Amino acid sequence: MMKVHILEQTQRLAIPLDAAWAFFSSPRNLDEITPPELGFRIESCRSDTMHEGQIITYKVMAFPGIWLPWVTEIKAVEEGRSFIDEQRSGPYAFWHHRHTFEEIEGGVEMTDLVHYALPFWPVGELAHGLLVRPKLERIFSFRRKSLGERFGEIG
């Protein structure tokens, strides 16, 4: 049995759509919006330009001194509007992350929609409430704050 969880976050940034797309579609910018305690490191990324089928390998620190490899694939790209990354191997049993961008007055509305599931059911479900969900919420909160400081927020 696998329970799929959902995390969704929308943020309105005071940045033109083309500038937002340029920033978010470059995998190399991920470390700038990831909390330092994750020790996020890109191990392999052959292109600075995101494209369907692109494989990106990372290492993240799950706990102090415990590094986990993470491999994602860019599954779909709709230039200037959305892209999807999916985990091929890593800490989750399932990870599907859709990033969407919509031009609004004064900037762009950016939405992250993540569907994810944990391995080792039912133990993974216990860890979800105690560790995983709070950690994901901290990561996305950090991201929200750093993006707001970098680009400014609308409303």
N, CA and C of each residue as an Amber inpcrd file, in Angstrom:
protein
   465
   0.8520000  -1.1850000   0.0000000   0.0000000   0.0000000   0.0000000
   0.8940000   1.2430000   0.0000000   0.5220000   2.2060000  -0.7940000
   1.2880000   3.4480000  -0.8690000   0.3040000   4.6120000  -0.7940000
   0.5200000   5.4910000   0.1600000  -0.3250000   6.6780000   0.2870000
   0.3820000   7.8420000  -0.3930000  -0.3190000   8.4840000  -1.3240000
   0.2390000   9.6340000  -2.0250000  -0.2120000  10.9060000  -1.3120000
   0.7570000  11.7140000  -0.9470000   0.5110000  12.9860000  -0.2640000
   0.6440000  14.1280000  -1.2650000   0.0420000  15.2630000  -0.9320000
   0.0850000  16.4310000  -1.8090000   0.5900000  17.6320000  -1.0260000
   1.4850000  18.3640000  -1.6500000   1.9630000  19.6370000  -1.1170000
   1.7920000  20.6540000  -2.2410000   1.0780000  21.7460000  -1.9580000
   0.8640000  22.7690000  -2.9780000   1.1830000  24.1310000  -2.3880000
   1.8720000  24.9310000  -3.1780000   2.2170000  26.2830000  -2.7470000
   2.1470000  27.2140000  -3.9440000   1.4850000  28.3500000  -3.7560000
   1.4010000  29.3680000  -4.7930000   2.0220000  30.6460000  -4.2580000
   2.7650000  31.3220000  -5.1060000   3.4180000  32.5650000  -4.7170000
   3.3710000  33.5210000  -5.9030000   3.0760000  34.7840000  -5.5980000
   3.0470000  35.8220000  -6.6320000   4.2970000  36.6620000  -6.4970000
   5.1060000  36.6480000  -7.5440000   6.3900000  37.3390000  -7.5190000
   6.3800000  38.5360000  -8.4670000   7.0510000  39.5940000  -8.0400000
   7.1430000  40.8260000  -8.8330000   8.2980000  40.7170000  -9.8210000
   8.1360000  39.8390000 -10.7820000   9.1610000  39.5740000 -11.7840000
   8.4360000  39.2130000 -13.0820000   8.9350000  39.6560000 -14.2270000
   8.2820000  39.2850000 -15.4870000   8.3530000  37.7710000 -15.7220000
   7.3900000  37.2710000 -16.4420000   7.3130000  35.8390000 -16.7190000
   8.5950000  35.3030000 -17.3550000   9.1460000  36.0040000 -18.3270000
  10.3460000  35.4840000 -18.9930000  11.5430000  35.4120000 -18.0440000
  11.6480000  36.3630000 -17.1170000  12.7400000  36.3310000 -16.1330000
  12.5270000  35.2010000 -15.1220000  11.2680000  35.0000000 -14.7230000
  10.9630000  33.8910000 -13.8040000  11.3020000  32.5580000 -14.4640000
  10.8910000  32.4130000 -15.7090000  11.1730000  31.1640000 -16.4280000
  12.6790000  30.9380000 -16.5490000  13.4170000  31.9900000 -16.8760000
  14.8730000  31.8610000 -17.0130000  15.5070000  31.3910000 -15.7070000
  15.0240000  31.9080000 -14.5890000  15.5840000  31.5160000 -13.2950000
  15.2090000  30.0740000 -12.9400000  13.9220000  29.7490000 -13.0060000
  13.4580000  28.4390000 -12.5330000  13.7830000  27.2980000 -13.4800000
  13.9640000  27.5940000 -14.7460000  14.2550000  26.5090000 -15.6830000
  15.7390000  26.1590000 -15.7250000  16.5370000  26.8140000 -14.9170000
  17.9500000  26.4470000 -14.8080000  18.1530000  25.6270000 -13.5360000
  18.4220000  24.3340000 -13.6590000  18.6120000  23.4950000 -12.4730000
  19.6890000  24.0250000 -11.5300000  20.6390000  24.7530000 -12.0600000
  21.7350000  25.2490000 -11.2330000  21.2840000  26.2980000 -10.2140000
  20.0880000  26.8430000 -10.3680000  19.5800000  27.8200000  -9.4000000
  18.8970000  27.1650000  -8.1960000  18.7210000  25.8560000  -8.2380000
  18.0430000  25.1610000  -7.1340000  18.7410000  25.3570000  -5.7910000
  20.0560000  25.3450000  -5.7970000  20.7610000  25.4690000  -4.5260000
  20.5240000  26.8280000  -3.8670000  20.2340000  27.8610000  -4.6570000
  19.9870000  29.1920000  -4.0990000  18.6800000  29.2710000  -3.3050000
  17.7400000  28.3830000  -3.6160000  16.4280000  28.4380000  -2.9480000
  16.1830000  27.1970000  -2.0810000  17.2710000  26.5210000  -1.7330000
  17.1970000  25.3310000  -0.8800000  17.9040000  25.6380000   0.4400000
  17.2860000  25.2840000   1.5610000  17.9130000  25.5720000   2.8590000
  19.3220000  24.9870000   2.9620000  20.2610000  25.7660000   3.5220000
  21.6480000  25.2960000   3.6230000  21.8030000  23.9860000   4.3880000
  20.9330000  23.7260000   5.3730000  21.0830000  22.4950000   6.1670000
  20.8510000  21.2300000   5.3480000  20.2640000  21.3470000   4.1550000
  20.1090000  20.1670000   3.2970000  21.4080000  19.8190000   2.5900000
  22.3600000  20.7430000   2.5960000  23.6320000  20.4740000   1.9360000
  23.4520000  20.0990000   0.4800000  22.4510000  20.6570000  -0.1630000
  22.0770000  20.3270000  -1.5320000  23.2550000  20.5000000  -2.4810000
  23.5580000  19.4460000  -3.2350000  24.6440000  19.4980000  -4.2090000
  24.2140000  18.8440000  -5.5140000  24.3920000  19.5520000  -6.5990000
  24.1760000  18.9350000  -7.9060000  25.4330000  18.1490000  -8.2380000
  25.2620000  16.8720000  -8.5070000  26.3980000  16.0050000  -8.8430000
  26.6140000  15.9520000 -10.3550000  25.5070000  15.9800000 -11.1000000
  25.6000000  15.8770000 -12.5500000  24.4180000  16.5910000 -13.1880000
  24.7390000  17.5000000 -14.0900000  23.7220000  18.2180000 -14.8630000
  24.4320000  18.6750000 -16.1270000  24.1800000  18.0070000 -17.2190000
  24.9520000  18.2390000 -18.4360000  24.5640000  19.4980000 -19.1950000
  23.4430000  20.1120000 -18.8170000  23.0020000  21.2890000 -19.5550000
  22.4050000  22.3110000 -18.6080000  22.6670000  23.5620000 -18.8660000
  22.0360000  24.6280000 -18.0810000  20.6350000  24.9300000 -18.6000000
  20.3140000  24.4030000 -19.7640000  19.0030000  24.6130000 -20.3590000
  18.1630000  23.3710000 -20.1340000  17.0550000  23.5540000 -19.4140000
  16.1970000  22.4230000 -19.1070000  15.5130000  21.9070000 -20.3730000
  15.3990000  20.5850000 -20.4540000  14.7180000  19.9680000 -21.5880000
  14.1230000  18.6340000 -21.1540000  13.1050000  18.2020000 -21.8860000
  12.4880000  16.9080000 -21.5910000  13.5350000  15.8090000 -21.7060000
  13.4860000  14.9050000 -20.7430000  14.4260000  13.7890000 -20.7270000
  15.7170000  14.0850000 -19.9810000  15.9040000  15.3220000 -19.5640000
  17.1290000  15.6900000 -18.8450000  17.1960000  14.9520000 -17.5100000
  18.3380000  14.3700000 -17.2210000  18.5810000  13.6700000 -15.9600000
  19.5050000  14.5390000 -15.1130000  19.1130000  14.7540000 -13.8650000
  19.9120000  15.5550000 -12.9390000  20.1430000  14.7090000 -11.6900000
  21.3840000  14.6210000 -11.2490000  21.6810000  13.8760000 -10.0280000
  22.1420000  14.8510000  -8.9470000  21.6650000  14.6090000  -7.7310000
  21.9600000  15.4590000  -6.5810000  22.3860000  14.5910000  -5.4130000
  22.8520000  15.2710000  -4.3940000  22.9910000  14.6700000  -3.0680000
  22.3510000  15.6490000  -2.1000000  21.5950000  15.1020000  -1.1540000
  20.9840000  15.9130000  -0.1070000  21.3010000  15.2700000   1.2380000
  21.4020000  16.1030000   2.2580000  21.6820000  15.5950000   3.5970000
  20.3520000  15.3780000   4.3190000  19.9920000  14.1140000   4.5080000
  18.7420000  13.7830000   5.1840000  18.8350000  14.0970000   6.6760000
  19.9590000  13.7280000   7.2450000  20.2790000  13.9860000   8.6500000
  21.7610000  14.3210000   8.6870000  22.2320000  14.9630000   9.7340000
  23.6570000  15.3030000   9.7800000  24.5400000  14.0790000   9.5010000
  25.3660000  14.2150000   8.4620000  26.2790000  13.1430000   8.1070000
  25.6830000  12.0410000   7.2450000  24.3700000  12.0850000   6.9790000
  23.7250000  11.0480000   6.1630000  23.2890000  11.6680000   4.8340000
  24.0440000  11.3240000   3.7920000  23.7950000  11.8600000   2.4560000
  22.9840000  10.8660000   1.6440000  22.0050000  11.3960000   0.9210000
  21.1900000  10.5550000   0.0510000  21.3420000  11.0030000  -1.3920000
  21.5570000  10.0460000  -2.2840000  21.5570000  10.4040000  -3.7080000
  20.1180000  10.5860000  -4.1830000  19.9290000  11.4810000  -5.1430000
  18.5990000  11.7360000  -5.6890000  18.7650000  11.9650000  -7.1810000
  18.0290000  11.2240000  -7.9770000  18.0770000  11.3580000  -9.4310000
  16.6910000  11.7560000  -9.9100000  16.6180000  12.8800000 -10.6390000
  15.3360000  13.3040000 -11.2020000  15.4450000  13.3890000 -12.7150000
  14.2840000  13.2810000 -13.3350000  14.1780000  13.4500000 -14.7830000
  13.1750000  14.5530000 -15.0560000  13.5090000  15.4280000 -15.9820000
  12.5470000  16.4320000 -16.4420000  11.6400000  15.7040000 -17.4360000
  10.3940000  15.5200000 -17.0360000   9.4580000  14.7060000 -17.8210000
   8.7130000  15.5050000 -18.8770000   8.4290000  16.7570000 -18.5930000
   7.6620000  17.5640000 -19.5370000   8.0680000  19.0220000 -19.3760000
   8.1230000  19.7180000 -20.4910000   8.4160000  21.1410000 -20.4840000
   7.4540000  21.8220000 -21.4440000   6.7210000  22.7780000 -20.9320000
   5.9060000  23.6490000 -21.7720000   6.5340000  25.0280000 -21.6270000
   7.3690000  25.3720000 -22.5780000   8.2220000  26.5610000 -22.5150000
   7.4710000  27.7930000 -22.0010000   8.0190000  28.3750000 -20.9270000
   7.4590000  29.5890000 -20.3500000   6.2150000  29.3880000 -19.5060000
   5.7180000  28.1450000 -19.4140000   4.4730000  27.9060000 -18.6810000
   4.5870000  26.8670000 -17.5640000   5.2650000  25.7480000 -17.8380000
   5.3400000  24.7100000 -16.8040000   6.4360000  23.7000000 -17.1250000
   6.8390000  22.9920000 -16.0760000   7.6950000  21.8250000 -16.2610000
   7.4360000  20.8630000 -15.1140000   7.7590000  19.6100000 -15.3630000
   7.5470000  18.5430000 -14.3790000   8.8600000  17.8260000 -14.1690000
   9.2220000  17.6650000 -12.8800000  10.3560000  16.8000000 -12.5670000
   9.8350000  15.6110000 -11.7660000  10.3880000  14.4480000 -12.0700000
  10.0260000  13.2190000 -11.3770000  11.2830000  12.5380000 -10.8740000
  11.1640000  11.9690000  -9.6850000  12.2820000  11.2100000  -9.1260000
  12.4150000   9.8820000  -9.8630000  13.6340000   9.5540000 -10.2440000
  13.9360000   8.2290000 -10.8010000  14.4800000   7.3160000  -9.7120000
  15.2790000   7.8860000  -8.8050000  15.7150000   7.1450000  -7.6230000
  16.0210000   8.1750000  -6.5390000  15.8170000   7.7720000  -5.3020000
  16.0520000   8.6960000  -4.2080000  15.2470000   8.3440000  -2.9750000
  15.0330000   9.3310000  -2.1370000  14.4480000   9.0650000  -0.8270000
  12.9510000   8.7630000  -0.8300000  12.2530000   9.0430000  -1.9040000
  10.8050000   8.8330000  -1.9450000  10.4560000   7.5940000  -2.7480000
   9.3050000   7.0090000  -2.4400000   8.8020000   5.9120000  -3.2630000
   8.2270000   6.4880000  -4.5560000   7.7580000   7.7500000  -4.4660000
   7.1640000   8.4300000  -5.6150000   7.3280000   9.9310000  -5.4100000
   7.7110000  10.6430000  -6.4590000   7.8580000  12.1030000  -6.4090000
   7.5460000  12.6550000  -7.7910000   6.5310000  13.5100000  -7.8680000
   6.1100000  14.1630000  -9.1090000   5.8670000  15.6220000  -8.7670000
   6.6440000  16.5310000  -9.3530000   6.6040000  17.9480000  -8.9960000
   6.3360000  18.7720000 -10.2500000   5.1580000  19.3910000 -10.2620000
   4.7770000  20.2560000 -11.3890000   4.9610000  21.7090000 -10.9740000
   5.7130000  22.4580000 -11.7780000   5.9490000  23.8820000 -11.5700000
   5.1690000  24.6110000 -12.6590000   4.2790000  25.5310000 -12.2840000
   3.5560000  26.2940000 -13.2930000   3.7750000  27.7850000 -13.0680000
   3.7310000  28.5180000 -14.1740000   3.9710000  29.9580000 -14.1700000
   2.8940000  30.6280000 -14.9980000   2.2820000  31.6430000 -14.4180000
   1.2380000  32.3730000 -15.1350000   1.4830000  33.8650000 -14.9690000
   1.4730000  34.5620000 -16.0870000   1.6660000  36.0120000 -16.0510000
   0.4420000  36.6580000 -15.4140000   0.6830000  37.5380000 -14.4620000
  -0.3850000  38.2920000 -13.8060000   0.0220000  39.7660000 -13.8080000
  -0.9060000  40.6170000 -13.4340000  -0.5850000  42.0320000 -13.3820000
   0.5570000  42.2750000 -12.3960000   1.6250000  42.8710000 -12.8720000
   2.7640000  43.1980000 -12.0180000   3.7590000  42.0800000 -11.8060000
   3.5500000  40.9120000 -12.4380000   4.5100000  39.8350000 -12.2260000
   4.0470000  38.4750000 -12.7050000   4.3420000  37.4850000 -11.8860000
   4.0500000  36.1010000 -12.2430000   3.5100000  35.3620000 -11.0220000
   2.5570000  34.4870000 -11.2620000   2.0700000  33.5820000 -10.2070000
   2.7120000  32.2260000 -10.4700000   3.4110000  31.7520000  -9.4670000
   4.1300000  30.4930000  -9.5730000   3.4930000  29.4880000  -8.6210000
   3.2040000  28.2990000  -9.1200000   2.6030000  27.2620000  -8.2900000
   3.4440000  26.0000000  -8.3440000   3.7110000  25.4560000  -7.1650000
   4.3530000  24.1490000  -7.0420000   3.2810000  23.1690000  -6.6090000
   3.1650000  22.0750000  -7.3160000   2.2550000  21.0060000  -6.9340000
   3.0690000  19.7150000  -6.8870000   3.2180000  19.1940000  -5.6730000
   4.0290000  17.9990000  -5.4720000   3.1380000  16.8570000  -4.9980000
   3.2180000  15.7380000  -5.6910000   2.6100000  14.4840000  -5.2410000
   3.7780000  13.5900000  -4.8430000   3.7130000  13.0440000  -3.6590000
   4.8280000  12.2190000  -3.1950000   4.3240000  11.1010000  -2.2840000
   5.1060000  10.0460000  -2.2150000   4.8110000   8.9190000  -1.3350000
   6.1260000   8.4420000  -0.7330000   6.0130000   7.8750000   0.4390000
   7.2020000   7.4150000   1.1600000   7.3640000   5.9070000   1.0400000
   8.5970000   5.4460000   1.1030000   8.8350000   4.0020000   1.0930000
   8.5340000   3.4030000   2.4720000   8.6360000   2.1100000   2.5410000
   8.5630000   1.3480000   3.8010000   7.2320000   1.5140000   4.5340000
   6.1230000   1.4480000   3.7840000   4.8210000   1.5240000   4.4140000
   4.6750000   0.3570000   5.3890000   4.1450000   0.4960000   6.5710000
   3.5180000   1.6660000   7.1810000   4.4900000   2.5360000   7.9870000
   5.7470000   2.0950000   8.1340000   6.7100000   2.8740000   8.9120000
   6.9260000   4.2500000   8.2730000   6.9680000   4.2880000   6.9470000
   7.1400000   5.5460000   6.2370000   6.0380000   6.5390000   6.5620000
   4.8240000   6.0320000   6.7780000   3.7030000   6.9110000   7.1220000
   3.8750000   7.5160000   8.5130000   4.4520000   6.7590000   9.4290000
   4.7400000   7.3090000  10.7560000   5.7800000   8.4220000  10.6440000
   6.7980000   8.1750000   9.8280000   7.8480000   9.1780000   9.6290000
   7.3000000  10.4060000   8.9070000   6.2780000  10.2230000   8.0930000
   5.7160000  11.3410000   7.3400000   5.2490000  12.4600000   8.2730000
   4.4150000  12.1210000   9.2290000   3.8710000  13.1380000  10.1320000
   4.9010000  13.7170000  11.0820000   5.8420000  12.8860000  11.4970000
   6.8360000  13.3270000  12.4780000   8.0130000  14.0710000  11.8590000
   8.4620000  13.6180000  10.6940000   9.6990000  14.1590000  10.1200000
   9.5530000  14.7180000   8.7090000   8.9800000  13.9370000   7.8240000
   9.0330000  14.2660000   6.3990000   8.1740000  15.4840000   6.0530000
   6.8980000  15.4760000   6.4220000   6.0360000  16.6120000   6.0830000
   6.5480000  17.9100000   6.7090000   6.9020000  17.9150000   8.0100000
   7.4420000  19.1530000   8.5650000   8.7090000  19.6250000   7.8420000
   9.5540000  18.6840000   7.4270000  10.7830000  19.0700000   6.7160000
  10.4500000  19.6560000   5.3460000   9.5210000  19.0340000   4.6280000
   9.1110000  19.5720000   3.3290000   8.5070000  20.9690000   3.4830000
   7.7130000  21.1560000   4.5180000   7.1150000  22.4720000   4.7470000
   8.1800000  23.5140000   5.0670000   9.2180000  23.1300000   5.8020000
  10.3340000  24.0580000   6.0720000  11.0810000  24.3950000   4.7820000
  11.2880000  23.3990000   3.9420000  11.9920000  23.6220000   2.6780000
  11.2100000  24.6060000   1.8060000   9.9020000  24.3710000   1.6740000
   9.1000000  25.2530000   0.8320000   8.8970000  26.6240000   1.4660000
   8.9020000  26.6960000   2.7770000   8.8270000  27.9890000   3.4660000
  10.1110000  28.7840000   3.2180000  11.2490000  28.1100000   3.2930000
  12.5290000  28.7500000   3.0030000  12.5380000  29.2580000   1.5650000
  12.0550000  28.4250000   0.6670000  12.0020000  28.7900000  -0.7450000
  11.1350000  30.0320000  -0.9460000   9.9730000  30.0380000  -0.3170000
   9.0490000  31.1700000  -0.4190000   9.7180000  32.4580000   0.0690000
  10.3870000  32.3710000   1.2080000  11.0440000  33.5370000   1.8030000
  12.1890000  34.0210000   0.9050000  13.0290000  33.1120000   0.4400000
  14.1710000  33.5260000  -0.3700000  13.7210000  34.0990000  -1.7130000
  12.6700000  33.5430000  -2.3060000  12.1620000  34.0820000  -3.5670000
  11.5390000  35.4550000  -3.3620000  10.8140000  35.6330000  -2.2570000
  10.2290000  36.9320000  -1.9390000  11.2910000  37.9950000  -1.7580000
  12.3730000  37.6290000  -1.0790000  13.4700000  38.5770000  -0.8620000
  14.2040000  38.8840000  -2.1720000  14.3440000  37.8890000  -3.0040000
  15.0850000  38.0640000  -4.2620000  14.2960000  38.8620000  -5.3020000
  12.9950000  38.5500000  -5.4610000  12.2060000  39.1370000  -6.5400000
  11.1150000  40.0930000  -6.0780000  10.7600000  40.0520000  -4.7890000
   9.6420000  40.8390000  -4.2870000   8.3340000  40.0950000  -4.5190000
   7.3930000  40.2980000  -3.6150000   6.1050000  39.6210000  -3.7170000
   4.9980000  40.5940000  -4.0590000   3.9660000  40.0690000  -4.6770000
   2.7650000  40.8450000  -5.0030000   1.6670000  40.4010000  -4.0530000
   0.9890000  41.3650000  -3.4820000  -0.1730000  41.0850000  -2.6220000
   0.2010000  40.3710000  -1.3970000
